[in-house]
Amino acid sequence: MTTLLLANAATSNPALPQRVPSPVRGSGLTRIRLRVLIPQQRHQQPVISHLVSACGLSVNISQALLKRNDRPGQFDLELTGTIGQLQAGLAYLASLDLVIQGKPNPDGDGWYC
């Protein structure tokens, strides 16, 4: 599997993934897996939908947990797109001041967060 480097220009969060596997060789698409914590006050905003409509990303939600009592919701996402689309999506998430945690071992089957 080909490994590409994703520039972390959108945010200085060291937890974001730096090495990204390309799901299809020669496709020009790249996939990243990450966990996003969405605070209670943003639960009614279309955060995930914006990644698709405005950033052009394909989004797979592998796990979701919305919590009550002012606790953040948790989404394990797999984002697929071009490097530019991924950078735009990460910049959007960072602009909302969401906690973003990367999964540094894309070949493993457990989330590292």
C-alpha positions as CSV (number, residue, x, y, z in Angstrom):
1,M,0.0,0.0,0.0
2,T,1.3,3.4,-1.0
3,T,1.9,5.9,1.8
4,L,1.5,9.6,1.3
5,L,2.4,12.5,3.6
6,L,-0.4,14.9,4.5
7,A,0.7,18.4,5.4
8,N,-0.7,19.5,8.7
9,A,-1.1,23.1,7.7
10,A,-4.7,23.4,8.8
11,T,-3.9,23.1,12.5
12,S,-1.0,22.5,14.9
13,N,-2.7,19.5,16.5
14,P,0.0,16.8,16.8
15,A,-2.7,14.1,17.2
16,L,-3.7,14.5,13.5
17,P,-2.4,11.7,11.2
18,Q,0.7,12.4,9.4
19,R,1.0,9.3,7.3
20,V,-1.9,8.4,5.2
21,P,-2.5,5.2,3.1
22,S,-3.9,5.6,-0.4
23,P,-6.9,3.2,-0.8
24,V,-6.5,2.7,-4.5
25,R,-3.2,3.0,-6.3
26,G,-3.2,5.6,-9.0
27,S,-6.6,6.9,-8.0
28,G,-5.4,10.2,-6.7
29,L,-7.5,9.6,-3.5
30,T,-6.2,9.4,0.0
31,R,-7.9,8.1,3.1
32,I,-7.5,9.1,6.7
33,R,-9.1,7.9,9.9
34,L,-9.7,10.1,12.8
35,R,-11.9,10.7,15.9
36,V,-13.8,14.0,16.2
37,L,-15.2,15.2,19.5
38,I,-18.2,17.5,19.0
39,P,-19.4,19.5,22.0
40,Q,-23.0,19.7,23.0
41,Q,-23.5,23.2,21.6
42,R,-22.6,21.9,18.1
43,H,-24.8,18.8,18.1
44,Q,-27.4,20.5,15.9
45,Q,-25.0,21.8,13.4
46,P,-24.4,19.8,10.2
47,V,-20.6,19.3,10.8
48,I,-20.3,15.9,9.0
49,S,-22.6,17.0,6.2
50,H,-20.4,20.0,5.6
51,L,-17.4,17.7,5.0
52,V,-19.3,16.1,2.1
53,S,-21.1,19.1,0.6
54,A,-18.4,21.9,1.0
55,C,-15.2,19.9,1.0
56,G,-16.1,17.1,-1.4
57,L,-15.0,14.3,0.9
58,S,-16.5,10.8,1.1
59,V,-17.3,10.2,4.8
60,N,-17.7,6.8,6.4
61,I,-18.9,7.0,10.1
62,S,-17.5,3.8,11.7
63,Q,-18.7,4.7,15.2
64,A,-20.8,7.5,16.7
65,L,-21.8,8.3,20.3
66,L,-23.7,11.4,21.2
67,K,-23.7,12.2,24.9
68,R,-25.9,14.3,27.0
69,N,-25.2,16.5,30.0
70,D,-22.7,18.8,28.2
71,R,-20.4,16.0,27.2
72,P,-19.0,15.9,23.7
73,G,-20.2,13.6,21.0
74,Q,-17.7,11.2,19.6
75,F,-17.4,10.3,15.9
76,D,-14.9,7.8,14.4
77,L,-14.6,8.9,10.8
78,E,-12.9,7.6,7.7
79,L,-12.4,10.5,5.2
80,T,-11.5,9.9,1.6
81,G,-10.6,12.5,-1.0
82,T,-7.7,14.3,-2.6
83,I,-5.0,15.9,-0.5
84,G,-6.6,19.3,-1.1
85,Q,-10.0,18.1,0.0
86,L,-8.6,16.5,3.1
87,Q,-6.7,19.7,4.0
88,A,-9.9,21.7,3.5
89,G,-11.9,19.3,5.7
90,L,-9.3,19.3,8.5
91,A,-9.1,23.2,8.3
92,Y,-12.9,23.3,8.6
93,L,-12.9,21.0,11.7
94,A,-10.1,23.0,13.2
95,S,-12.0,26.3,12.6
96,L,-14.8,24.9,14.8
97,D,-12.3,24.3,17.7
98,L,-13.2,20.6,17.8
99,V,-10.9,18.0,19.4
100,I,-9.5,15.9,16.5
101,Q,-7.6,12.8,17.3
102,G,-5.8,10.8,14.6
103,K,-5.3,7.1,14.2
104,P,-1.5,6.8,13.6
105,N,-1.5,3.1,12.7
106,P,-3.8,2.8,9.7
107,D,-3.0,-1.0,9.4
108,G,-4.2,-1.8,12.9
109,D,-7.7,-2.5,13.8
110,G,-8.0,-0.5,17.0
111,W,-8.4,3.2,17.4
112,Y,-5.5,4.9,19.1
113,C,-6.9,7.9,21.0
